[in-house]
Amino acid sequence: METLEAIRKRCSLKNQLSGKEINPELIETILGAARLAPSARNTQPWRFVVVQGKDTIKKLTETAFFGPAVVVGDAPVIIFVCARPDDDVTVEEKEYYLFDLGLAVENMLLAATDLGLATHLVASFNEAEVKRLLNIPEDVRVVIATPLAYPPGASYDEAAEEKLSQRSRKDMREIAYFNKWGEQAAE
Ligand SMILES: Cc1cc2nc3c(=O)[nH]c(=O)nc-3n(C[C@H](O)[C@H](O)[C@H](O)COP(=O)(O)O)c2cc1C
């Protein structure tokens, strides 16, 4: 899959997670893609906790995830993305550590999509409970999680078809200006 194809095909698929095991090499490839992301002053503030044990995932779904996010427990792997805010680079009061994490996370999602794996970012978890279950230190924030799973059907494309057909995005004119704020490109 080419990069642009992966960008177009990535979508959130929390209702399309099979329990099929994932080869550790694929997980390494996905984390490797995250690791190559740029970061402010190359601080690389991201830390990943890869949860694979069925018992731990069950506990997480029983006590930490809430709302519709609990279905992520169907996956054989859940990755928590963490950082120490102290590792931040601040420029004009803008804290860049979360920005850096976002770059790494998107790399991770695109790599997973390229490999035919379903992902779905979720913030709906009790951070204190996640930290307790996973031994994450007090000064670390748990920013986001994603399941990693093969879709239950024959292929990623099949699993993503319905979701992609319903995708909603703002109009380009609403988000992109040319030369000055609010100005549109010449027709
Ligand atoms: C920071 C962040 C937090 C999110 N948290 C949740 C969540 O808690 N539960 C959920 O179902 N989806 C969550 N999502 C998924 C978004 O709803 C989803 O990315 C958005 O609707 C766009 O759909 P798409 O990912 O299929 O393109 C989150 C996404 C991001 C980027």
The ligand as a Gaussian input file, in Angstrom:
#p B3LYP/6-31G(d) Opt

LIG

0 1
 C       -7.596000      12.224000      20.546000
 C       -8.690000      11.278000      20.095000
 C       -9.507000      10.684000      21.041000
 C      -10.504000       9.790000      20.632000
 N      -11.263000       9.150000      21.585000
 C      -12.207000       8.292000      21.217000
 C      -12.966000       7.585000      22.199000
 O      -12.756000       7.726000      23.377000
 N      -13.925000       6.720000      21.761000
 C      -14.160000       6.513000      20.435000
 O      -15.033000       5.730000      20.105000
 N      -13.446000       7.159000      19.469000
 C      -12.478000       8.026000      19.828000
 N      -11.723000       8.676000      18.872000
 C      -11.939000       8.391000      17.435000
 C      -12.573000       9.577000      16.700000
 O      -13.925000       9.679000      17.069000
 C      -12.388000       9.366000      15.183000
 O      -11.015000       9.413000      14.885000
 C      -13.125000      10.445000      14.361000
 O      -14.524000      10.311000      14.506000
 C      -12.795000      10.353000      12.880000
 O      -13.125000       9.069000      12.373000
 P      -12.039000       8.165000      11.640000
 O      -10.927000       7.914000      12.655000
 O      -12.766000       6.895000      11.278000
 O      -11.529000       8.895000      10.445000
 C      -10.708000       9.530000      19.246000
 C       -9.854000      10.142000      18.320000
 C       -8.854000      10.979000      18.713000
 C       -7.938000      11.602000      17.686000

